[in-house]
């Protein structure tokens, strides 16, 4: 018989602080649980503290923690710029604008490419071997999102065994506790290994040390190569790394031999793991030595070992809960919280499960907290979890949608601090991007393209053979800068805007001012220009990527210029530059509506090479942008809707992150039923047993995009008003959300019953005047424009 959650919590001995439920959550609503161990990586649980990550498998016989550290990448800083690129710029523009030879323009663009970027690496595995347990019964494993603690429980030989695992941010360790219901019954061995060049040794009776070195270069997994993984013994040509493990048993004995630690006859035991690498900064050789790395790990481990398990747990939960418990969501229940999570996912295609959607929403918040913290690296394509030396797409930062999507929920879902690593990366990318702008294009400001890595590669990848449809796209800086502006819009932190955001935004705008040029009609356009990652059919009948003034280019230009203009006004600075931007914005090539009533993807009404393509780049102005809204630009909004319909009618796959983007698009259109349809398809078609998103393969952006999309269905504020329940579907007739954020530094709570809003409250963190919009078919019972004062909560009623 599967134990109840109440019995399970009591058995673990977790503190009250660890098990207290967040607001609005019923018992079990914030728990992923299963009746069996993970048989493969995508069934394991992820835990993380922003820097360290682990995937936990939960086998009774042999626990495995697959480990990651967020700075463990291949390679080192390099010169990826291409000084010959600017010599081909004029040729490409002539081929596009005069000769209309688009396929030749594609070929010439390949001459403007640089090196491929590097790959995120697995650190290794921590194994805890218990021996055969053939009579194990009552098995349950769970991940409690409310406390960020993973647990396993089973009975063998009449003895109840439990495990708890968490990744502590305050103590910077991964912590494991093993207990048994009878004293002296814990016997196990601890060992470590890695796919990378490494060795494991025992330095003391209770210490296990795994050391190794990362490759100096790894070819992307999508490239064929005779030697895809290269090592170099020179210091700094591939970084050193270490994982240091200490075992602290209560009772019994611990011994070390043959590279492993063995515990016999213990009552309980704590295992602590610290890890580090030779990384010294994005622009420095990763040449920190083994002694330096070991000393850092030892200090961390000693400090953690000086605290009791209870204290470690208390510190972990308190720090994590301060972020996670800000926001709660209840969408109703289908009576499924007592059904294992993997079974609920399998049923999602046939049974609507509102509480699964709410769990998925909170899981996305959990993953962001676990993979992105102040001082860490930003979440990459897989967050911080990766078990492959050549992971899909290098597990890098793909900055033509995927990295940006990772951070869509940061502001709306009240995790603003978790976006700090992204802001750090943007600032570092801007440093390298200034050189790329000068060397590759002879232009001021900074530029980045579609891929980045730990070393902040800013030049186009491809090495002369990459497809320009993804490689030759110099617009990512503008998109990344949207996140800087959004952070200000949600927080009204003028110090951040002045010191961190505006200088980087301004520099990106400087590049675009130089990159744009007038066409024969006086409009500002871009060329070469692509629409990531779709191609068109050129007049000669061949598919092509490069043209002029793709719709996304124009949308990002408008967005960046508008954000810089508003930033300049908010700060009261830079009038002359603002006027330049205002003038340029007026001259941008307008959006075009095509023969099917659709918003064109390119400036000419080219047929799409793939009508149902997964990218919807030309709809940037709807989401994540704010230029096109159903009330502010209704005709363009209709054209954008026609584009969505056309994409879907062609039978496009639209899985993973692409499906998540559709949730956000339909929410911005106010189409709750269509948004909900995409939520269900995301859960039923693109969700793995552990709730990871799969495209396939696993990419974490779909998790984050799905969370952001659910938030957009419940609250929007991009159009200059706080709009309550803008896209509420009939499948969620009653519910409550608390702790979402609106632009203007306002925290929002909403309660609804029978498909209608009942009440809401606004908690401002800064003063300001806000316009309110009721759900469709309702009105605000009172003033529609309110002046809010910090420290006071403002109730909102509906009629």
Buried (B, 14 or more C-beta within 10 A) or exposed (E): EBBEBEEBBEBBBBBEBBBEBBBBBEBBBBBBBBEBBBEEBBBBBBBBBBBBBBBBBBBBBBBBBBBBBBBBBBBBBBEBBBEEBBEBBEBBBBBBBEEBBBBBBBEBBBBBBBBBBBBBBBBBBBBBBBEEBEEBEBBBBBBBBBBBBBBBBBBBEEEBBBBBBBBBBBBBBBBBBBBBEEEEBBBBBBBBBBBBBBEBBBEEEBBBBBBBBBBBBBBBBEEEEEEBBBBEEEBBBBBBBBBBBBBBBEBBEBEBEEBBBBBBEBBBBBBBBBBBBBBBEBEEBBBBEBEBBBEBBBEBBEEBBEBEBEEBBBBBBEBBBEBBBBBBBBBBBBEBBEBBBBEBBBBBEEBBBBBBBBBBBBBBBBBBBBBBBEEBBBBBBBBBBBBBBBBBBBBBBBBBBBBBBBBBBBBBBBBBBBBBBBBBBBBBBBBBBBBBBBBBBEBEBBBBBBBBBBBBBBBBBBBEEBBBBBBBBBBBBBBBBBBBBBBBBBBBBBEBBBEBBBBBBBBBBBBBBBBBEEBEEEBBBBBBBBBBBBBBBBEEEEBBBBBBBBBBBBBBBBBBBBBBBBBBEBBEEBEEBBEBBBEBBEBBBEBBBBEBBBBBBBBBBBEBBBBBBBBBBBBBBBBBBBBBBBEEBEEBBBBBBBBBBBBBEEEBEBBBBBBBBBBBBBBBBBBBEBBBBBBBBBBBBBBBBBBBBBBEBBBBBBBBBBBBBBBBBBBBBBBBBBBBBBBBBEBBBBBBBBBBBBBBBBBBBBBBEEBBBEBBBBBBBBBBEBBBBBBEEBEBEEEEEBEBEEEEEBEBEBE
